[in-house]
Amino acid sequence: MKSSKEILEIAHRTISIETEALKKLSTQITDDFEKLVKKILKIKGRVIVTGVGKSAIIAQKLVATFNSTGTPAIFMHAADAVHGDLGIIQKDDLVLCLSKSGNTAEIKVLIPLLKQGNNPLACIVGEKESYLAQQSDYVLDASIDKEACPNNLAPTTSTTAQLVLGDALAICLVECRAFSKEDFAKYHPGGALGKKLYLKVADLSRLNEKPTIGINASIKEAILEITKKRLGVVAIVENLELSGVITDGDLRRMMEKYQSFENLKAVDIMNRSPKTIDEGEMAVVALNRMKEFNITQLIVTKNNKYEGVVHLHDLLREGII
């Protein structure tokens, strides 16, 4: 069993080996990288990413990155390709093949079949003189000096190099397309960032009840309405216009100020200048406003008319915070 010190030394050594490989990788970028970026921008089809073993796993990650950043992509396992999956490739697609050696049996079987379709072929490969590199139209050099594995066998540094080159390719495409945060949100509607960019206050407030009482309502009615609607606030409305609000905090302050509450009306304790937000505002704006005023709910309006309440819990539920 390794000591604690030895375990940490192994971790540091692994990171150091892979870091040095990535520094070297940046010097291996050639004109083929630029040409491949421009080619992908021009194609009408998709990027078909393929590989075997650990390279196939990296290929799947790159497909996810491409798809989420505006470059349509599909994963095709190199071993399955010769058993029917070649049908995935359409005439306007580009194929990107990942391989450390570029000389595996699966690659040597697959490449001639790919060439028959006249699809552009690119590769991220660890051997520049390999069969795959020689047959490719665009070669991205992912060669390394050694794996982080002490036996120099398990794909570690090599797969990291593939991943980083693929990410560099994806980010170049993002910037060349001027792919914006709003574009990103379209592909991530369920994620926190996506929700921050498209979710509006009305999307949240309409799911809540609408606590309302009249200006001459009793304190008991106010308490019952706040308790029933469970939003910590009730709006006081007169002739459809918002006159004020009463919050849990207002009720506590009332109890400190008055000895008797029987004759009090809503109008006597309401806040006449409540914090409001238009229903068309983004949900993230509501969050920032709550933080600014250190409150947990906002009155939602439309054309200065009372429309409902948005609560901090609504934002928590949607992952906005």
Secondary structure, 3 states (H helix, E strand, C coil): CCCHHHHHHHHHHHHHHHHHHHHHHHHHCCHHHHHHHHHHHHCCCCEEEEECHHHHHHHHHHHHHHHHCCCCEEEEEHHHHCCCHHHHCCCCCEEEEEECCCCCHHHHHHHHHHHHCCCCEEEEECCCCCHHHHHCCEEEECCCCCCCCCCCCCCCHHHHHHHHHHHHHHHHHHHHCCCCHHHHHHHCCCCHHHHHHHCEHHHHHCCCCCCEECCCCEHHHHHHHHHHHCCCEEEEEECCEEEEEEEHHHHHHHHHHCCCCCCCEHHHHCECCCCEEECCCEHHHHHHHHHHHCCCEEEEEECCEEEEEEEHHHHHHCCCC
